[in-house]
Structure formats: C-alpha cells, structure tokens
Amino acid sequence: MKLPSYLEQVIERLSRLPGIGPRSAERLAYYCIRMPKQDVLDLSSAIATLATKARLCEQCFNISEDERCSICEDSTRNPRYVMVVEDPLDVIALEKAGSFTGVYFVLGGVIDPIRGIHEEELHIADLMNRLNTLSRSDEPIEVILATNPSTEGETTALYVKQKITDHPGITNVKITRIARGLPTGADVEYADPLTLKRALEGRGVY
Ligand SMILES: [Zn+2]
C-alpha cells in the first residue's frame, strides 16, 4: 500500500532524528494522526520556534535565548571559575547536580580525528580569548576540565590544558580535572580495574 505523501514525509523526517529508526518513526507519525489536532499544531509550532530562536551564548556557547545565557548573566555566579564541557547537555546535567557556582564554557564537541573533528571545529580559540580577557585582572582563575572520561574526552582535556599553559597572556590559572570513579550504586567487587584505579586517584578526605 502506498502511504499518503504527507504521512510519508513525516515518517521520513522523524527517522532522520537520532535514536529513531524507521519503525519508531512510523509509530510516532501514526500517533500524531490520533492526537488532538491542536496538540499536533502546538508541537509543530514549538519546533518551528526552536528553529528560529535557538542560538548560542556569545560568551560560553551554551544554548541561549539572548546574546548571553542566563548563567553568564547571573551575577551571583563566579565568572573566574570556568567549567569546560563538551556540549550543552552536560551543562543541563551539571546544573541539575546544583553544586557548581561558577560559569561554563561549551567546547561544542571533542577532538576526534577519526570522525574528522579537529581542534579548529571546536571553540578552543574562543576559550583562550575568554581566559586571556579574565587574566587582565590579577585575581586567580580556575578552569575545571569536565570533558567525558573517554579517549577523545581525555585527548581534548590534555590539548586544552597544554593550550592554556602555553598561552603567554593567560596567567594565574589553576587547571583541574573532574574526579572520575565509581558511580552511585556501583559495586567495588564488579568495577573494572581502570575505574577502580581512577576512583583511588580521585579519592578525597572523608
Ligand atoms: Zn553563557
């Protein structure tokens, strides 16, 4: 049976999204047909608004509504305490944890030569400019490297660290890396040796 073209179009568009295969796309499209018409119109208008309004913060490259995101604009946060993350979803996760009082800097990915992602594709030069500007004041800066503990995340963290260290205009900066270790609910007995090694290295006073 040939599907109506409007339905085929929705299925085709949905199946381009990450994590949605052709079967799920079909199911979602049929679900939309059964939904109240207004709900479907609201969904499509919300997506259209997102497409026209979504932008990146000019200072930290987090998702923003205005030129600067709400975190950069928040005067209660310490701008000299900069957490470097891979993407905006990391900011959301870290904000949910609720204990960080500094600001973020979103790199926009990690260095991954196999996938053709090199340092120029990331916001590393912008990070150097930002730290350079912060260095004009004598107060200390802390950069927390919070890229994922994957091979690419580690490579990127090392690269950023080296860039900061080599930059003549960036001074009085302490570079730290988020601790890696056992996730909540994990069993020491079943943890892999690398995780245990890192958990031990990242231990704190109790
Ligand atoms: Zn921002």
Residues whose N, C-alpha, C, O or C-beta is under 5 A from the ligand:
A	BS01	ZN	C57 Q59 C60 F61 N62 R68 C69 C72
